[in-house]
Amino acid sequence: GGGAAGSVAEDGGPPAPQRVLFPPTFSVSEIKNKQRRHFMFLRWKQQQRKEKLAAKKKRRKEREALGDKAPPKAIPKTIENQRVYDETTVDLNDEEVAFDEATDEFAPYFNRQTVPKILITTSDRPRGRTVRFCEQLSTVIPNSHVYYRRGLALKRIIPQCIARDFTDLLVINEDRKIPNGLVLSHLPDGPTAHFRMSSVRLRKEIKRKGKEPTEHVPEIILNNFTTRLGHSVGRMFASLFPHDPQFIGRQVATFHNQRDYIFFRFHRYIFKSEKKVGIQELGPRFTLKLRSLQKGTFDSKFGEYEWIHKRREMDTSRRKFHL
């Protein structure tokens, strides 16, 4: 059952089309014919959309009629604002957090005792896309140098980096010519973070992109790094960039954490007037997902891990996040 309900016209012609009426317990999935099922499903979705739009218009008219007396807008429920509380959420006024910040591996950078110097390298013998990505990344991070690896183990690179006063090592890994991983190691004593990388977009692939970035030191924005683990990762990203941004360059690098995915964007402000400001994306853009955080520098065999993402144990709820 569940066909379209129609009424015969008075002149005996074909029935006038009416709204599809299903029995209350009817489910579209019960229709056996695949094409018919798909067609009915699309019609049902269309109907849902119409009803939603009509309800929205009605609410807007009611709000306009009430004017200032209108009740405050309801905040929609999202996965983020229903997040399961994490007991390691950072309180910036906490003495323990302040002590950790004063004594952790990034303290010399935040106390302005060290100036970031970054080595960007790749997996062994990188291909074109990864090479271009590294070159573009080096224009985003000031004082960074690109080195293409040819058969040299990471463990042998790290002592050479420390000897040459590099403060961080960035390794871009690839799979089938596509960048798919990032290892970030803070020198000389760690920690080392391993990220899965996805959604990489190079400059030429970004629509409405701006002109090439200038050599000004960009401003850094870190969003939603709220837990102790997130706080450490945020400090790691911050320490890649020199401490004093050159605001005259109007460039800003953003690391935005949402549902444990870290979205990277690089923009330039454009001041249209004193009140109006626009932004122009410069690229590249990519998304990171933390897989592990290791104490010390990179050591895959004997390294001591502070945190490892174990999907079966940790991802029990869609509303639980670790950063």
C-alpha positions in Angstrom: 0.0 0.0 0.0 1.0 3.6 0.4 0.3 4.9 -3.1 -0.5 8.6 -3.8 -3.9 9.5 -2.5 -5.8 11.4 -5.2 -9.4 12.6 -5.8 -11.3 12.3 -9.1 -12.0 15.6 -10.7 -15.7 16.7 -11.1 -15.6 16.4 -14.9 -14.5 12.8 -14.6 -10.9 13.7 -15.8 -7.7 12.4 -14.2 -7.4 12.8 -10.4 -6.1 16.1 -9.1 -2.5 15.6 -7.6 -2.4 15.8 -3.8 0.1 15.4 -1.1 1.5 11.9 -0.7 -0.3 10.3 2.3 1.4 7.2 3.9 -0.2 5.1 6.6 1.2 6.1 10.1 3.3 3.0 10.4 4.5 2.9 6.8 8.2 3.0 6.0 9.5 3.8 2.5 12.0 1.0 3.0 9.1 -1.5 2.7 8.7 -0.7 -1.0 10.3 -3.6 -2.8 10.9 -2.0 -6.2 14.2 -0.1 -6.0 13.4 2.7 -8.5 10.0 3.3 -6.9 11.5 3.2 -3.4 14.1 5.8 -4.4 11.5 8.0 -6.1 9.2 7.9 -3.0 12.1 8.6 -0.8 13.1 11.7 -2.8 9.5 12.9 -2.7 9.4 12.4 1.1 12.7 14.3 1.5 11.3 17.2 -0.6 8.2 17.3 1.6 10.3 17.4 4.7 12.3 20.3 3.3 9.1 22.2 2.4 7.7 21.8 5.9 10.9 22.8 7.5 11.1 26.0 5.4 7.5 26.8 6.1 8.1 26.4 9.8 11.2 28.6 9.6 9.2 31.4 7.8 6.4 31.2 10.3 8.9 31.5 13.2 10.6 34.5 11.5 7.3 36.3 11.0 6.3 35.7 14.6 9.7 37.1 15.8 9.2 40.2 13.6 5.7 40.7 14.9 6.9 40.5 18.5 9.9 42.8 17.9 11.8 43.4 21.1 9.5 41.0 23.1 10.6 38.0 21.0 12.1 35.2 23.1 15.9 34.7 22.7 16.9 32.4 19.8 17.3 28.7 20.8 20.9 27.4 20.6 20.9 24.4 18.3 22.3 21.2 19.7 25.6 20.1 18.2 28.1 17.4 18.9 30.5 20.0 20.2 28.2 21.8 22.6 27.0 18.4 24.0 30.6 17.3 24.5 31.3 14.9 27.4 33.2 16.8 30.1 36.9 16.0 30.2 38.4 16.1 33.7 41.8 17.3 32.1 40.2 20.5 30.8 42.7 23.3 31.4 42.0 26.1 33.9 44.5 28.9 33.0 44.5 30.1 36.7 45.5 26.7 38.0 48.9 26.7 39.7 49.8 23.2 38.4 49.2 24.4 34.8 51.3 27.5 35.4 54.1 25.4 36.8 53.9 22.9 33.9 54.0 25.8 31.4 57.1 27.3 33.1 59.0 24.1 33.1 57.9 22.2 29.9 60.0 21.7 26.8 58.5 24.8 25.1 59.2 27.2 28.0 62.5 28.6 26.4 60.5 29.6 23.4 57.7 31.3 25.4 60.4 33.0 27.6 62.0 34.3 24.3 65.2 32.5 25.0 65.1 30.6 21.7 64.2 31.6 18.1 62.3 29.0 16.1 64.4 27.4 13.3 62.5 24.7 11.5 63.7 21.8 9.2 61.0 20.5 6.9 61.8 17.2 5.4 59.9 14.3 3.7 59.6 10.6 3.5 62.2 8.9 1.3 62.3 10.2 -2.3 59.2 12.4 -2.3 57.0 12.9 -5.4 55.8 16.1 -7.0 52.7 16.9 -4.9 54.6 16.4 -1.6 57.5 18.5 -2.9 55.2 21.4 -3.8 53.4 21.1 -0.4 56.7 21.3 1.5 57.8 24.4 -0.6 54.5 26.1 0.2 54.6 25.2 3.9 58.1 26.8 4.1 56.6 30.1 2.8 54.0 30.0 5.7 56.5 29.1 8.5 59.3 31.8 8.8 62.9 30.6 9.2 62.1 27.2 7.8 64.4 25.2 5.5 63.3 22.3 3.2 65.5 19.2 2.9 64.5 16.3 0.7 65.5 13.0 2.2 67.3 10.3 0.2 67.7 7.2 2.2 68.8 8.9 5.5 67.1 7.6 8.6 65.3 10.1 10.9 67.4 9.0 13.9 70.5 10.1 12.0 68.9 13.4 10.9 67.9 14.5 14.5 71.5 14.8 15.9 72.5 16.8 12.8 69.5 19.1 13.4 70.4 19.6 17.0 74.0 20.4 16.1 72.8 23.0 13.6 70.5 24.7 16.2 67.2 23.6 14.7 64.3 23.9 17.2 61.8 21.7 15.4 61.7 19.0 12.8 58.7 18.5 10.5 58.4 15.3 8.5 55.8 15.1 5.7 55.0 11.5 4.9 53.2 10.4 1.7 51.3 7.4 0.3 50.8 7.0 -3.5 52.2 10.5 -4.1 49.7 12.1 -1.7 50.8 13.7 1.6 49.1 11.6 4.4 51.1 12.1 7.6 53.0 14.6 9.6 55.6 14.0 12.3 56.4 17.1 14.4 59.4 16.7 16.7 60.5 19.5 19.1 64.3 19.6 19.5 66.4 18.8 21.4 64.3 17.0 24.0 61.0 16.3 22.4 58.1 15.8 22.6 57.2 14.2 19.2 53.6 14.2 17.8 52.5 12.0 14.9 49.4 13.2 13.0 47.4 11.7 10.2 47.1 14.3 7.4 44.2 14.6 5.0 42.3 17.1 2.7 45.5 18.7 1.5 44.9 21.6 -0.9 47.8 23.4 -2.6 47.6 27.1 -3.6 46.5 26.6 -7.1 43.6 24.3 -6.0 42.0 27.0 -3.8 39.2 29.1 -5.3 39.4 32.9 -5.0 42.9 32.6 -3.5 45.0 35.7 -2.8 48.4 36.6 -4.2 51.5 34.8 -2.9 52.2 35.4 0.9 54.8 38.0 1.8 57.8 37.3 4.1 56.1 39.0 7.1 55.8 36.9 10.3 52.1 35.8 10.5 49.9 36.1 13.5 48.9 32.7 15.1 45.3 31.7 16.1 44.8 28.5 18.2 41.2 27.6 18.7 39.6 25.1 21.1 42.7 23.4 22.5 41.1 22.9 25.9 42.4 19.8 27.6 45.9 19.2 28.9 46.8 17.1 25.8 45.3 19.8 23.5 47.1 22.5 25.4 50.5 20.7 24.8 49.7 20.3 21.1 48.7 23.9 20.8 52.0 25.0 22.4 53.8 22.8 20.0 52.2 24.6 17.0 52.8 28.0 18.5 56.5 27.3 19.0 56.9 26.9 15.2 56.4 30.6 14.6 58.5 33.6 15.8 57.1 35.2 18.9 56.4 38.7 17.5 54.0 38.7 14.6 54.4 41.6 12.0 50.8 42.8 11.9 51.7 45.1 9.0 51.8 41.9 6.8 48.1 41.2 7.7 48.7 37.5 7.5 47.3 34.9 10.0 47.8 31.2 10.4 44.9 29.4 12.1 44.9 26.0 13.8 41.3 25.3 14.6 40.4 22.2 16.6 36.9 20.8 16.1 36.0 17.3 17.2 39.7 16.4 17.5 40.4 17.3 13.9 42.8 20.2 13.5 42.1 22.4 10.5 44.9 24.6 9.2 44.1 27.7 7.2 46.4 30.6 6.1 44.7 33.9 5.4 45.3 37.6 4.7 43.2 40.4 6.0 41.9 43.0 3.6 40.7 46.2 5.2 38.0 47.6 2.9 37.2 50.5 5.2 37.6 51.4 8.9 34.7 49.0 9.8 34.7 46.4 7.1 37.3 43.7 6.8 37.5 40.8 4.4 39.8 37.8 4.4 41.5 36.1 1.5 42.8 32.6 1.7 46.4 32.1 0.7 46.9 28.4 1.2 47.9 25.7 1.6 45.2 24.1 3.7 45.2 20.7 5.4 43.6 18.7 8.2 45.4 16.9 11.0 44.3 14.1 13.4 46.6 13.3 16.4 47.6 9.7 16.4 50.3 9.7 19.2 52.4 12.0 21.4 55.8 10.7 22.4 58.2 11.8 25.1 61.6 12.8 23.7 62.6 12.9 20.0 61.4 10.4 17.4 62.0 6.8 18.4 59.6 4.3 17.0 61.1 1.3 18.7 61.9 2.3 22.3 60.1 5.6 22.6 57.9 6.3 25.6 54.4 7.4 24.6 52.4 9.9 26.6 49.3 9.3 24.5 48.2 7.0 21.7 44.9 7.1 20.0 43.3 3.7 20.4 40.1 3.8 18.4 38.3 0.8 20.0 38.9 1.9 23.6 38.7 5.7 23.2 36.0 6.3 20.6 33.2 4.9 22.7 31.0 8.0 22.4 30.6 10.4 19.4 30.6 13.3 22.0 33.9 12.5 23.7 37.0 14.4 22.5 40.6 14.3 23.6 41.9 17.7 22.6 
